[in-house]
């Protein structure tokens, strides 16, 4: 991965420019406590220019 962008309801939560090669299936840990339910989105670009996107719904009770 070259760039990683994590957003919650379209607001940036974590962004990283790794500048170096990392594993094909990386594991990142960060702390975030949402105030309301929403959508967590991960956008990534690898060092070959391929883009990846994954979204998951988060429910706050």
PDB file with one MODEL, atoms N, CA, C and O in Angstrom:
MODEL        1
ATOM      1  N   UNK A   1       0.837  -1.185   0.000  1.00  0.00           N
ATOM      2  CA  UNK A   1       0.000   0.000   0.000  1.00  0.00           C
ATOM      3  C   UNK A   1       0.875   1.239   0.000  1.00  0.00           C
ATOM      4  O   UNK A   1       1.941   1.286   0.613  1.00  0.00           O
ATOM      5  N   UNK A   2       0.382   2.235  -0.709  1.00  0.00           N
ATOM      6  CA  UNK A   2       1.083   3.510  -0.785  1.00  0.00           C
ATOM      7  C   UNK A   2       0.344   4.580   0.011  1.00  0.00           C
ATOM      8  O   UNK A   2       0.963   5.359   0.736  1.00  0.00           O
ATOM      9  N   UNK A   3      -0.978   4.616  -0.125  1.00  0.00           N
ATOM     10  CA  UNK A   3      -1.815   5.598   0.576  1.00  0.00           C
ATOM     11  C   UNK A   3      -2.998   4.889   1.214  1.00  0.00           C
ATOM     12  O   UNK A   3      -3.581   3.975   0.630  1.00  0.00           O
ATOM     13  N   UNK A   4      -3.343   5.322   2.414  1.00  0.00           N
ATOM     14  CA  UNK A   4      -4.517   4.788   3.101  1.00  0.00           C
ATOM     15  C   UNK A   4      -5.300   5.964   3.657  1.00  0.00           C
ATOM     16  O   UNK A   4      -4.729   6.865   4.272  1.00  0.00           O
ATOM     17  N   UNK A   5      -6.602   5.953   3.440  1.00  0.00           N
ATOM     18  CA  UNK A   5      -7.483   7.029   3.884  1.00  0.00           C
ATOM     19  C   UNK A   5      -8.689   6.376   4.550  1.00  0.00           C
ATOM     20  O   UNK A   5      -9.450   5.659   3.900  1.00  0.00           O
ATOM     21  N   UNK A   6      -8.862   6.623   5.839  1.00  0.00           N
ATOM     22  CA  UNK A   6      -9.993   6.056   6.578  1.00  0.00           C
ATOM     23  C   UNK A   6     -10.907   7.208   6.962  1.00  0.00           C
ATOM     24  O   UNK A   6     -10.473   8.213   7.526  1.00  0.00           O
ATOM     25  N   UNK A   7     -12.194   7.032   6.640  1.00  0.00           N
ATOM     26  CA  UNK A   7     -13.184   8.095   6.870  1.00  0.00           C
ATOM     27  C   UNK A   7     -14.406   7.538   7.598  1.00  0.00           C
ATOM     28  O   UNK A   7     -14.745   6.361   7.474  1.00  0.00           O
ATOM     29  N   UNK A   8     -15.051   8.409   8.351  1.00  0.00           N
ATOM     30  CA  UNK A   8     -16.307   8.066   8.997  1.00  0.00           C
ATOM     31  C   UNK A   8     -17.319   9.120   8.600  1.00  0.00           C
ATOM     32  O   UNK A   8     -17.144  10.303   8.892  1.00  0.00           O
ATOM     33  N   UNK A   9     -18.379   8.689   7.931  1.00  0.00           N
ATOM     34  CA  UNK A   9     -19.374   9.629   7.397  1.00  0.00           C
ATOM     35  C   UNK A   9     -18.694  10.723   6.573  1.00  0.00           C
ATOM     36  O   UNK A   9     -19.034  11.902   6.673  1.00  0.00           O
ATOM     37  N   UNK A  10     -17.735  10.308   5.766  1.00  0.00           N
ATOM     38  CA  UNK A  10     -16.988  11.185   4.851  1.00  0.00           C
ATOM     39  C   UNK A  10     -16.035  12.160   5.528  1.00  0.00           C
ATOM     40  O   UNK A  10     -15.474  13.024   4.854  1.00  0.00           O
ATOM     41  N   UNK A  11     -15.832  12.049   6.845  1.00  0.00           N
ATOM     42  CA  UNK A  11     -14.874  12.912   7.537  1.00  0.00           C
ATOM     43  C   UNK A  11     -13.605  12.102   7.809  1.00  0.00           C
ATOM     44  O   UNK A  11     -13.697  10.957   8.250  1.00  0.00           O
ATOM     45  N   UNK A  12     -12.417  12.674   7.554  1.00  0.00           N
ATOM     46  CA  UNK A  12     -11.168  11.941   7.759  1.00  0.00           C
ATOM     47  C   UNK A  12     -10.967  11.518   9.214  1.00  0.00           C
ATOM     48  O   UNK A  12     -11.148  12.308  10.141  1.00  0.00           O
ATOM     49  N   UNK A  13     -10.591  10.260   9.389  1.00  0.00           N
ATOM     50  CA  UNK A  13     -10.272   9.717  10.709  1.00  0.00           C
ATOM     51  C   UNK A  13      -8.776   9.428  10.799  1.00  0.00           C
ATOM     52  O   UNK A  13      -8.132   9.756  11.795  1.00  0.00           O
ATOM     53  N   UNK A  14      -8.231   8.813   9.751  1.00  0.00           N
ATOM     54  CA  UNK A  14      -6.809   8.500   9.706  1.00  0.00           C
ATOM     55  C   UNK A  14      -6.354   8.507   8.249  1.00  0.00           C
ATOM     56  O   UNK A  14      -7.041   7.991   7.367  1.00  0.00           O
ATOM     57  N   UNK A  15      -5.202   9.090   8.019  1.00  0.00           N
ATOM     58  CA  UNK A  15      -4.614   9.076   6.686  1.00  0.00           C
ATOM     59  C   UNK A  15      -3.137   8.720   6.832  1.00  0.00           C
ATOM     60  O   UNK A  15      -2.466   9.171   7.760  1.00  0.00           O
ATOM     61  N   UNK A  16      -2.644   7.906   5.902  1.00  0.00           N
ATOM     62  CA  UNK A  16      -1.236   7.512   5.954  1.00  0.00           C
ATOM     63  C   UNK A  16      -0.670   7.440   4.549  1.00  0.00           C
ATOM     64  O   UNK A  16      -1.288   6.885   3.641  1.00  0.00           O
ATOM     65  N   UNK A  17       0.509   8.007   4.385  1.00  0.00           N
ATOM     66  CA  UNK A  17       1.297   7.861   3.169  1.00  0.00           C
ATOM     67  C   UNK A  17       2.483   6.998   3.585  1.00  0.00           C
ATOM     68  O   UNK A  17       3.393   7.471   4.266  1.00  0.00           O
ATOM     69  N   UNK A  18       2.469   5.740   3.177  1.00  0.00           N
ATOM     70  CA  UNK A  18       3.505   4.827   3.663  1.00  0.00           C
ATOM     71  C   UNK A  18       4.824   4.984   2.928  1.00  0.00           C
ATOM     72  O   UNK A  18       5.877   4.696   3.496  1.00  0.00           O
ATOM     73  N   UNK A  19       4.796   5.431   1.685  1.00  0.00           N
ATOM     74  CA  UNK A  19       5.992   5.651   0.867  1.00  0.00           C
ATOM     75  C   UNK A  19       6.843   4.411   0.651  1.00  0.00           C
ATOM     76  O   UNK A  19       7.780   4.434  -0.146  1.00  0.00           O
ATOM     77  N   UNK A  20       6.530   3.340   1.347  1.00  0.00           N
ATOM     78  CA  UNK A  20       7.290   2.102   1.187  1.00  0.00           C
ATOM     79  C   UNK A  20       6.314   0.960   1.013  1.00  0.00           C
ATOM     80  O   UNK A  20       5.137   1.085   1.350  1.00  0.00           O
ATOM     81  N   UNK A  21       6.787  -0.126   0.499  1.00  0.00           N
ATOM     82  CA  UNK A  21       5.928  -1.287   0.359  1.00  0.00           C
ATOM     83  C   UNK A  21       5.603  -1.889   1.718  1.00  0.00           C
ATOM     84  O   UNK A  21       6.483  -2.036   2.566  1.00  0.00           O
ATOM     85  N   UNK A  22       4.357  -2.232   1.918  1.00  0.00           N
ATOM     86  CA  UNK A  22       3.944  -2.945   3.122  1.00  0.00           C
ATOM     87  C   UNK A  22       3.249  -4.219   2.665  1.00  0.00           C
ATOM     88  O   UNK A  22       3.053  -4.419   1.466  1.00  0.00           O
ATOM     89  N   UNK A  23       2.885  -5.059   3.578  1.00  0.00           N
ATOM     90  CA  UNK A  23       2.332  -6.360   3.210  1.00  0.00           C
ATOM     91  C   UNK A  23       1.082  -6.231   2.353  1.00  0.00           C
ATOM     92  O   UNK A  23       0.406  -5.202   2.365  1.00  0.00           O
ATOM     93  N   UNK A  24       0.789  -7.277   1.619  1.00  0.00           N
ATOM     94  CA  UNK A  24      -0.380  -7.297   0.741  1.00  0.00           C
ATOM     95  C   UNK A  24      -1.679  -7.247   1.537  1.00  0.00           C
ATOM     96  O   UNK A  24      -2.694  -6.760   1.041  1.00  0.00           O
ATOM     97  N   UNK A  25      -1.649  -7.742   2.753  1.00  0.00           N
ATOM     98  CA  UNK A  25      -2.824  -7.760   3.623  1.00  0.00           C
ATOM     99  C   UNK A  25      -2.456  -7.081   4.953  1.00  0.00           C
ATOM    100  O   UNK A  25      -2.320  -7.752   5.976  1.00  0.00           O
ATOM    101  N   UNK A  26      -2.294  -5.742   4.936  1.00  0.00           N
ATOM    102  CA  UNK A  26      -1.802  -5.047   6.132  1.00  0.00           C
ATOM    103  C   UNK A  26      -2.847  -4.981   7.243  1.00  0.00           C
ATOM    104  O   UNK A  26      -4.046  -5.122   7.002  1.00  0.00           O
ATOM    105  N   UNK A  27      -2.368  -4.765   8.448  1.00  0.00           N
ATOM    106  CA  UNK A  27      -3.206  -4.625   9.625  1.00  0.00           C
ATOM    107  C   UNK A  27      -2.839  -3.302  10.279  1.00  0.00           C
ATOM    108  O   UNK A  27      -1.702  -3.119  10.714  1.00  0.00           O
ATOM    109  N   UNK A  28      -3.799  -2.368  10.352  1.00  0.00           N
ATOM    110  CA  UNK A  28      -3.583  -1.081  10.997  1.00  0.00           C
ATOM    111  C   UNK A  28      -4.485  -0.997  12.214  1.00  0.00           C
ATOM    112  O   UNK A  28      -5.637  -1.431  12.175  1.00  0.00           O
ATOM    113  N   UNK A  29      -3.965  -0.443  13.280  1.00  0.00           N
ATOM    114  CA  UNK A  29      -4.763  -0.274  14.492  1.00  0.00           C
ATOM    115  C   UNK A  29      -4.829   1.218  14.807  1.00  0.00           C
ATOM    116  O   UNK A  29      -3.812   1.911  14.832  1.00  0.00           O
ATOM    117  N   UNK A  30      -6.035   1.688  15.044  1.00  0.00           N
ATOM    118  CA  UNK A  30      -6.233   3.076  15.425  1.00  0.00           C
ATOM    119  C   UNK A  30      -7.444   3.127  16.346  1.00  0.00           C
ATOM    120  O   UNK A  30      -8.275   2.219  16.337  1.00  0.00           O
ATOM    121  N   UNK A  31      -7.542   4.174  17.128  1.00  0.00           N
ATOM    122  CA  UNK A  31      -8.641   4.306  18.079  1.00  0.00           C
ATOM    123  C   UNK A  31      -9.573   5.420  17.635  1.00  0.00           C
ATOM    124  O   UNK A  31      -9.146   6.526  17.300  1.00  0.00           O
ATOM    125  N   UNK A  32     -10.863   5.093  17.642  1.00  0.00           N
ATOM    126  CA  UNK A  32     -11.878   6.052  17.224  1.00  0.00           C
ATOM    127  C   UNK A  32     -13.186   5.647  17.892  1.00  0.00           C
ATOM    128  O   UNK A  32     -13.597   4.490  17.804  1.00  0.00           O
ATOM    129  N   UNK A  33     -13.828   6.578  18.548  1.00  0.00           N
ATOM    130  CA  UNK A  33     -15.120   6.319  19.182  1.00  0.00           C
ATOM    131  C   UNK A  33     -16.157   7.202  18.494  1.00  0.00           C
ATOM    132  O   UNK A  33     -16.168   8.415  18.702  1.00  0.00           O
ATOM    133  N   UNK A  34     -17.034   6.605  17.672  1.00  0.00           N
ATOM    134  CA  UNK A  34     -18.040   7.407  16.968  1.00  0.00           C
ATOM    135  C   UNK A  34     -19.126   7.896  17.921  1.00  0.00           C
ATOM    136  O   UNK A  34     -19.508   7.193  18.857  1.00  0.00           O
ATOM    137  N   UNK A  35     -19.614   9.099  17.674  1.00  0.00           N
ATOM    138  CA  UNK A  35     -20.681   9.668  18.491  1.00  0.00           C
ATOM    139  C   UNK A  35     -22.060   9.239  18.001  1.00  0.00           C
ATOM    140  O   UNK A  35     -23.026   9.231  18.764  1.00  0.00           O
ATOM    141  N   UNK A  36     -22.143   8.880  16.707  1.00  0.00           N
ATOM    142  CA  UNK A  36     -23.426   8.442  16.163  1.00  0.00           C
ATOM    143  C   UNK A  36     -23.169   7.382  15.100  1.00  0.00           C
ATOM    144  O   UNK A  36     -22.049   7.239  14.609  1.00  0.00           O
ATOM    145  N   UNK A  37     -24.202   6.651  14.755  1.00  0.00           N
ATOM    146  CA  UNK A  37     -24.082   5.597  13.741  1.00  0.00           C
ATOM    147  C   UNK A  37     -23.687   6.202  12.403  1.00  0.00           C
ATOM    148  O   UNK A  37     -23.988   7.360  12.115  1.00  0.00           O
ATOM    149  N   UNK A  38     -23.012   5.403  11.593  1.00  0.00           N
ATOM    150  CA  UNK A  38     -22.591   5.901  10.294  1.00  0.00           C
ATOM    151  C   UNK A  38     -21.853   4.850   9.492  1.00  0.00           C
ATOM    152  O   UNK A  38     -21.958   3.653   9.761  1.00  0.00           O
ATOM    153  N   UNK A  39     -21.107   5.312   8.508  1.00  0.00           N
ATOM    154  CA  UNK A  39     -20.397   4.424   7.589  1.00  0.00           C
ATOM    155  C   UNK A  39     -18.893   4.666   7.711  1.00  0.00           C
ATOM    156  O   UNK A  39     -18.419   5.795   7.579  1.00  0.00           O
ATOM    157  N   UNK A  40     -18.155   3.586   7.965  1.00  0.00           N
ATOM    158  CA  UNK A  40     -16.699   3.620   8.005  1.00  0.00           C
ATOM    159  C   UNK A  40     -16.188   3.194   6.634  1.00  0.00           C
ATOM    160  O   UNK A  40     -16.535   2.118   6.147  1.00  0.00           O
ATOM    161  N   UNK A  41     -15.372   4.026   6.014  1.00  0.00           N
ATOM    162  CA  UNK A  41     -14.869   3.772   4.665  1.00  0.00           C
ATOM    163  C   UNK A  41     -13.351   3.752   4.679  1.00  0.00           C
ATOM    164  O   UNK A  41     -12.712   4.626   5.265  1.00  0.00           O
ATOM    165  N   UNK A  42     -12.778   2.741   4.025  1.00  0.00           N
ATOM    166  CA  UNK A  42     -11.334   2.648   3.864  1.00  0.00           C
ATOM    167  C   UNK A  42     -11.020   2.736   2.377  1.00  0.00           C
ATOM    168  O   UNK A  42     -11.523   1.948   1.576  1.00  0.00           O
ATOM    169  N   UNK A  43     -10.190   3.695   2.024  1.00  0.00           N
ATOM    170  CA  UNK A  43      -9.732   3.865   0.651  1.00  0.00           C
ATOM    171  C   UNK A  43      -8.224   3.642   0.647  1.00  0.00           C
ATOM    172  O   UNK A  43      -7.516   4.170   1.504  1.00  0.00           O
ATOM    173  N   UNK A  44      -7.735   2.870  -0.304  1.00  0.00           N
ATOM    174  CA  UNK A  44      -6.303   2.590  -0.351  1.00  0.00           C
ATOM    175  C   UNK A  44      -5.826   2.569  -1.790  1.00  0.00           C
ATOM    176  O   UNK A  44      -6.574   2.250  -2.714  1.00  0.00           O
ATOM    177  N   UNK A  45      -4.554   2.920  -1.954  1.00  0.00           N
ATOM    178  CA  UNK A  45      -3.908   2.852  -3.265  1.00  0.00           C
ATOM    179  C   UNK A  45      -2.609   2.089  -3.087  1.00  0.00           C
ATOM    180  O   UNK A  45      -1.828   2.390  -2.184  1.00  0.00           O
ATOM    181  N   UNK A  46      -2.370   1.100  -3.946  1.00  0.00           N
ATOM    182  CA  UNK A  46      -1.116   0.350  -3.831  1.00  0.00           C
ATOM    183  C   UNK A  46      -0.027   1.001  -4.685  1.00  0.00           C
ATOM    184  O   UNK A  46      -0.277   1.978  -5.390  1.00  0.00           O
ATOM    185  N   UNK A  47       1.177   0.446  -4.609  1.00  0.00           N
ATOM    186  CA  UNK A  47       2.305   1.045  -5.305  1.00  0.00           C
ATOM    187  C   UNK A  47       2.260   0.837  -6.825  1.00  0.00           C
ATOM    188  O   UNK A  47       3.142   1.315  -7.538  1.00  0.00           O
ATOM    189  N   UNK A  48       1.241   0.130  -7.323  1.00  0.00           N
ATOM    190  CA  UNK A  48       1.042  -0.033  -8.764  1.00  0.00           C
ATOM    191  C   UNK A  48      -0.084   0.868  -9.273  1.00  0.00           C
ATOM    192  O   UNK A  48      -0.444   0.803 -10.449  1.00  0.00           O
ATOM    193  N   UNK A  49      -0.640   1.704  -8.399  1.00  0.00           N
ATOM    194  CA  UNK A  49      -1.697   2.632  -8.791  1.00  0.00           C
ATOM    195  C   UNK A  49      -3.099   2.051  -8.726  1.00  0.00           C
ATOM    196  O   UNK A  49      -4.049   2.713  -9.144  1.00  0.00           O
ATOM    197  N   UNK A  50      -3.260   0.840  -8.217  1.00  0.00           N
ATOM    198  CA  UNK A  50      -4.592   0.240  -8.083  1.00  0.00           C
ATOM    199  C   UNK A  50      -5.274   0.813  -6.843  1.00  0.00           C
ATOM    200  O   UNK A  50      -4.641   1.021  -5.808  1.00  0.00           O
ATOM    201  N   UNK A  51      -6.582   1.063  -6.969  1.00  0.00           N
ATOM    202  CA  UNK A  51      -7.358   1.635  -5.872  1.00  0.00           C
ATOM    203  C   UNK A  51      -8.293   0.588  -5.287  1.00  0.00           C
ATOM    204  O   UNK A  51      -8.847  -0.244  -6.005  1.00  0.00           O
ATOM    205  N   UNK A  52      -8.458   0.644  -3.970  1.00  0.00           N
ATOM    206  CA  UNK A  52      -9.316  -0.290  -3.246  1.00  0.00           C
ATOM    207  C   UNK A  52     -10.229   0.499  -2.325  1.00  0.00           C
ATOM    208  O   UNK A  52      -9.855   1.553  -1.810  1.00  0.00           O
ATOM    209  N   UNK A  53     -11.437  -0.025  -2.124  1.00  0.00           N
ATOM    210  CA  UNK A  53     -12.425   0.639  -1.258  1.00  0.00           C
ATOM    211  C   UNK A  53     -13.207  -0.431  -0.509  1.00  0.00           C
ATOM    212  O   UNK A  53     -13.620  -1.437  -1.086  1.00  0.00           O
ATOM    213  N   UNK A  54     -13.403  -0.196   0.793  1.00  0.00           N
ATOM    214  CA  UNK A  54     -14.242  -1.088   1.588  1.00  0.00           C
ATOM    215  C   UNK A  54     -15.052  -0.220   2.545  1.00  0.00           C
ATOM    216  O   UNK A  54     -14.525   0.724   3.134  1.00  0.00           O
ATOM    217  N   UNK A  55     -16.322  -0.538   2.696  1.00  0.00           N
ATOM    218  CA  UNK A  55     -17.204   0.209   3.581  1.00  0.00           C
ATOM    219  C   UNK A  55     -17.925  -0.753   4.514  1.00  0.00           C
ATOM    220  O   UNK A  55     -18.234  -1.890   4.157  1.00  0.00           O
ATOM    221  N   UNK A  56     -18.183  -0.257   5.724  1.00  0.00           N
ATOM    222  CA  UNK A  56     -18.975  -1.032   6.675  1.00  0.00           C
ATOM    223  C   UNK A  56     -19.818  -0.068   7.496  1.00  0.00           C
ATOM    224  O   UNK A  56     -19.383   1.036   7.822  1.00  0.00           O
ATOM    225  N   UNK A  57     -21.019  -0.498   7.823  1.00  0.00           N
ATOM    226  CA  UNK A  57     -21.904   0.305   8.648  1.00  0.00           C
ATOM    227  C   UNK A  57     -21.562   0.089  10.122  1.00  0.00           C
ATOM    228  O   UNK A  57     -21.302  -1.034  10.553  1.00  0.00           O
ATOM    229  N   UNK A  58     -21.565   1.184  10.887  1.00  0.00           N
ATOM    230  CA  UNK A  58     -21.293   1.130  12.322  1.00  0.00           C
ATOM    231  C   UNK A  58     -22.535   1.633  13.035  1.00  0.00           C
ATOM    232  O   UNK A  58     -23.055   2.703  12.721  1.00  0.00           O
ATOM    233  N   UNK A  59     -23.005   0.851  13.997  1.00  0.00           N
ATOM    234  CA  UNK A  59     -24.191   1.223  14.764  1.00  0.00           C
ATOM    235  C   UNK A  59     -23.800   1.610  16.184  1.00  0.00           C
ATOM    236  O   UNK A  59     -23.148   0.837  16.886  1.00  0.00           O
ATOM    237  N   UNK A  60     -24.195   2.800  16.605  1.00  0.00           N
ATOM    238  CA  UNK A  60     -23.958   3.275  17.965  1.00  0.00           C
ATOM    239  C   UNK A  60     -25.258   3.144  18.732  1.00  0.00           C
ATOM    240  O   UNK A  60     -26.308   3.592  18.272  1.00  0.00           O
ATOM    241  N   UNK A  61     -25.186   2.537  19.886  1.00  0.00           N
ATOM    242  CA  UNK A  61     -26.425   2.318  20.671  1.00  0.00           C
ATOM    243  C   UNK A  61     -26.471   3.186  21.887  1.00  0.00           C
ATOM    244  O   UNK A  61     -27.434   3.129  22.651  1.00  0.00           O
TER     245      UNK A  61
ENDMDL
END
